[in-house]
Amino acid sequence: SVRAHDELRARPDASGPNSTTLLSGDQCPYFSVDWRRVTTTETVGDSARGTALVCLAGAAKLNGGGESMDLGAGDCVLLPAMGRFDCEPATSVEFLEARIAR
């Protein structure tokens, strides 16, 4: 079983990589969690499984399925398993991306 203090790292350093796996499928059979920093338009979500985004800092616009919505610090968005979405940051956005296990 996974306990809250096992294998979870603190928020990555701002000068480090733009993505870090905080909880992998090997550690939890139900979902995985990645910390991401996006500074240019990137895709988020997964066409095969649901995804939750929790915005930690910054702001971005999510575009997909003919819809658009703003994402800001403190917001949480559930993305359906129907496609990927474009994440367009205002300048930079940091979020947790949790995906349901396959």
C-alpha positions in Angstrom: 0.0 0.0 0.0 1.0 3.6 -0.6 1.2 5.8 2.5 1.2 9.6 2.1 4.9 10.0 3.1 6.2 7.1 1.0 8.1 8.0 -2.1 6.5 11.4 -2.6 8.9 14.2 -3.3 8.5 17.9 -2.6 7.7 20.3 -5.4 10.6 20.3 -7.9 13.1 23.1 -8.1 12.2 25.8 -10.6 15.5 25.4 -12.4 15.0 21.6 -12.9 13.2 19.6 -15.5 9.6 20.6 -16.6 8.1 17.2 -15.6 8.6 14.9 -12.6 6.7 11.7 -11.8 5.5 12.0 -8.1 3.6 8.7 -8.0 4.0 6.0 -10.7 1.8 3.1 -11.7 4.4 0.8 -10.0 3.7 2.6 -6.7 -0.1 2.8 -7.0 -2.4 0.5 -9.0 -5.2 3.1 -9.3 -3.5 6.2 -10.7 -0.3 8.1 -11.4 0.6 11.7 -10.7 3.1 13.9 -12.5 4.1 17.5 -11.7 4.5 19.6 -14.9 5.6 23.1 -15.8 4.4 24.3 -19.2 5.9 27.4 -20.8 4.8 26.9 -24.4 1.7 25.2 -25.9 1.7 21.4 -25.0 -0.9 18.7 -25.0 -2.4 17.4 -21.8 -4.9 14.6 -21.1 -5.1 11.1 -22.6 -7.5 9.7 -25.1 -7.6 6.3 -23.3 -8.1 7.3 -19.7 -9.5 10.2 -17.6 -7.2 12.9 -16.3 -7.4 15.4 -13.5 -5.4 18.7 -13.6 -4.7 20.7 -10.4 -3.2 24.1 -11.1 -0.6 25.0 -8.6 0.7 28.3 -10.0 0.3 30.5 -13.1 -2.5 30.5 -15.7 -3.3 28.8 -19.0 -6.1 28.3 -21.5 -7.2 24.7 -22.2 -8.6 24.0 -25.7 -10.1 20.9 -27.0 -13.3 19.3 -28.3 -14.4 22.7 -29.7 -14.3 24.2 -26.2 -12.0 26.6 -24.3 -11.6 27.3 -20.6 -9.2 29.2 -18.4 -7.1 27.5 -15.7 -5.6 29.4 -12.8 -3.9 28.6 -9.5 -6.2 26.6 -7.3 -8.4 25.3 -10.2 -9.1 21.6 -10.7 -10.3 20.3 -14.0 -11.4 16.8 -15.0 -10.6 15.9 -18.6 -12.6 13.1 -20.2 -10.9 10.1 -21.9 -11.9 11.3 -25.3 -8.9 13.1 -26.6 -6.0 15.4 -25.8 -6.3 19.1 -25.0 -4.0 22.0 -25.9 -2.6 23.8 -22.8 -1.6 27.4 -23.7 0.1 29.1 -20.8 -0.1 32.8 -20.2 3.6 32.8 -19.4 4.2 29.7 -17.3 1.8 27.3 -15.5 2.5 24.5 -13.0 0.1 21.7 -12.3 -0.4 18.2 -11.1 -1.6 15.8 -13.8 -3.3 12.7 -12.3 -4.3 9.8 -14.7 -6.4 6.8 -14.0 -4.4 3.6 -14.3 -4.8 1.5 -17.5 
